[in-house]
């Protein structure tokens, strides 16, 4: 396989994100493969991979907003805030039965908008150079600092009282969440359960969108044709950013680190612009200051993939 670009994979459950990267490295015939945002082994859905020089795009994708479908189980708390952890507390069935639909709706509203969220103690966040989950596995008590996140949408899709609507010991909620980068859906499950006084954890999670990329465009890992699935770097960058069609000389200047001047440039400066050469190659991401642009990241042509 040759070329640079993005590959969208619908990650199956039970696979780590690193497992997927390793598989795609073999399929693509290159070591230069990375991903834009980890999915836990339990989770399924969209994993975006960068191949060859397009790994340089991943930095910009990681920070994009994301959409998830999830199932929250109210009535029990686990060590990991999801179904893979051990149950540490179960609510009294009477307390679960007393949870009203209005209370669930109120709890969801309280977790919508700009909120302060404490990440799960088994997250990949580093504490003094070591992953939090590694410290937990080593027997350490880990309490992470709250961080600001934005929950743009937190929608209840369905609710089930189990095993019987009249005598539930648990309530399952199917939800849809649109959120900023850095949000932990398992923490939403934990905090909703805590707010309702019965505990809660995540039992299913599927990432359906990252920025402009949708899981419906993703390939299944067991049938993936890496070459056919590759989204060329220029097209991927055009989906992410404003684009500028260059002249041959402008492309040469940017390639050699020189600034270019666009006399008829309109609009403010700021965030990256995808600079496209006349032949359709992504020269780089550039940044404008007035009518002058400088290169933020260069994208060399990947004629031959690394073995």
N, C-alpha and C positions, 0 to 999 in steps of 0.2 A: 504494500500500500504506500502511496505517496501523498504528500499534501499536508495541509494544516487546516484545522477547523474544530468544530464542536460535534460531539456525539451525544444524543439524548438517549438515556437508558431508563426503562421502567424496571427499577430494582425489585427483585423478588424478596419475599420475606426470608429471613435466615442468613442472608448474605451481609457481610460488612461492606462498607463503601470501598475499603482497601481490596477486598476480594474482587469487586467489580473492576476496579482499576487494573488489577493484575490480569484478569481475563481479557480486558480490552487491549492491554499491552501486547498480549500474545496475538490477538486477532488483527491488530493494526501493524504488528511488526516493528514497534518502536517502544523504547523505554520512556519516551517523553509524553506521558499521559498523567493528568491530574484531575481532581474533581473540585466542583464549586459548592462545597457545603456537605458535611457528613449527614447520612441517614443512619439511624440505629439499626441493628440487625432485625429487630422486630418490625420496623417500618418498611413500607413499600412505596413505589412511586418514582417521581422524577429525580434522576441524578444526572447532572450535566458534567460531561468530561471534556477537557481540552486536550487536543493532540498536537504534538510538535510545538511550533512557536505560538499556537493559540492557547497554550497554557497561560500566556500573558494576559489573556482576556479574563481568566477566572477571578482575578482580584476584583474586577468590576462587577462580576456576576454575584459573588458571595454576598454583597451588600444589598442586592435587590429584594423587593418585597416577595413574600411567599404565600401560597394558599395550601391549606391542608383539609382533608376530611379525616375525622377522628371519632373514636368511640370512648366515652368516659363512663366508668363504672363507679357509681356512688354507693357507699356502704362499707368500704374497706380501704385501708391505707397500706402501702407497701414500701419496702426499703428503697426502691428505685423510682417510685411514683409511676410505675407502669407494671404490666402483667408479668414481666420477667423477674421481678423482685419477690422477696418473701413477704407475706402478709404480716404486719406488725400490730394491726388493730382492726377489729370489726365492730361496726355499730350495732347497737341493740335494734332488733327488728322493729320495735315500736317507734324508735327514732326515725328509721328509714320510712316507715309508713306515714309518719307525720310530715315528711317533706312535701310541700305543696308545689304545684306547677308554678304558682306565682313566685314562690321563693326561689325556684330554679331560674326563672326569668330575671328576677332581681339580681341574683348572683352573677348571671352572665353579663348583665348590664354593667355591674360594678367592675368587671374585668375587661370592659371594652373602652377603647380610647388610649390615651397615654397613661401608662401605669408603671409602677415600680415592681419588678418581678425578681424574686430570689431563684436563681437557677437550681436545678436538681443537684444534689451533692454528688451524683454519679455522672455528671456532665464531663465534657472534654476540656473544660476550662482549666488553665494551669494555675496552680497555687505554689508559689516559690519554686517554679521550674518543673513541677511534677503535675500530671493530670489529676484532677479531682477524683475521678473514678479509681485511679490507681491507689490513691491514698486511702479511699474507703475500703478497697479490697485488702489493703495492708492492715486494716483494723483501726485506722485513724478516724476521729470524728471531724467531719468537714462541714463548715458553715460558710457559705459563699455570700458575698455582698449583693444587695439588691442592685438592679440596673434598670434604667429606663428603657421600655420597649413600647411599641405602638400596636395595638390590636385594632385594626381598621374595621374588621367585621368579625363578629362572634355570633353565629347563627345556629339556633337549635333546629335540627331537621326532623328528629323523631325521638320519642321517649318511650321506654318499656319498663314496666315494674315487674320484677322477677322474684320468685317463679310464678306468683299469682298477683294480679292487680289489687286484690283485697288484703293480701298478707305478704308484701314484698320484703325480701331481705337485701335486695339490691335494686338500683335503678340504673338502667343503661341509657345514655344520651348519645345520639349521633349528631355531630356538630360539624360545621364548616367554619374555618378560621382563616382570615387574611391578616397577615402580620408583618412587622418589620423584621429585618435580619436580627438574629440573636435571641429571638423568642423561643421559649421552650414550651411546647404544647403539653408535655407531661406536667409542667408546673402549673399550667392553667387547670388541669384536672385536679391536681392536689389542692390548689387554692380554692376552687369551687367547692370541693368536698369539705374543706375546712370551714368555709363560710357557712355552709349548710349544717355543720355540726355532725356530719356522718362520715367524713373522710372520702377520699376519691383517688382514683388512679386511672391511667390510660390503658386501654385494652387493644386498641387498633389505631394505626396512624398511616395515612397515605398522603404523600406530597403530590399535589396536582398541578402546581405552577410555580415557576421561579421567574420573576420579571416577565418578559414577553414570551417565555418558553413554556409550552403546555405539555403535560404528560401524554396527551393524545397524539403528539408528534413523536413520541419516544418508541424505541425498538425493544422487543423482548430479548433478554440476554441470551437465552438458549438458541435463538435463531438469528442472532445479530450478524449482519454483513457490515463490517466496519467501514469498508470503502463506500458502499451504497448509502450508509447512514450519515456519512460525514457532511456536516453543514460547512461550506467553505468559509474561511475566516472573514472575507469581505462581507458575505451575506450575514454572518452572525453579528459582526460589528454594526452593520446597518440596522439590524433589529434592535440593537442596544442603544445606539447613539445617532445623533444628527450626522449626516454625511457631507463630504466635500469632494467633488470630482476635480481631480488635479490635471494640470497640463503635464506634459513630459518633463519640462524643466522644473516645475514645482516638485514633482515626484523625485527627481534627481537631487534637488536641493535638500529636501527633507531626509532623504536616505543618507546624505552626507552630513546631517546634523545642522544644516543651515536653516534659518528662519525664512518664512515666506510672507509676502505682503499681498492681501486681497483688497484691492481698492474699493470694490463694491460690496464689501462685507457689511451686512446689516445685523442688528441685534447685539445683545450683551456678550461679554466673554464668558469665562467660566468653563464648565464641564466638558469632558472629552468630546471631540469630533472625529469621526472615522474618515481618514484621508485615503481616497481610492484612486489608484493610478489609472491611466487611460485603458490599460489592458484588463482592468478589473481586479488587480491585486491590491490587497490591503497594505498600504505603505506603513501606516502607523496610526496611533491616536495622537491627536494634536490638541493644543489649548490656545485659544485666542486671547490676546490682550489688545483690545481695540481691533484694528485691521491687520495686526501682525500675529502670526501663529508660530508656535514652537512645538517640537516633538516631545510628547510625554513618554511614549513607548514605541519603539520600532518593531516591525514585523517582517523579518527576512522571508524571502521566498523559500519554501521547503520543497526543493526539487526532489530530494531523496530522503526518505524517512530513515531515522537511525535504527540500526538493527539491535 
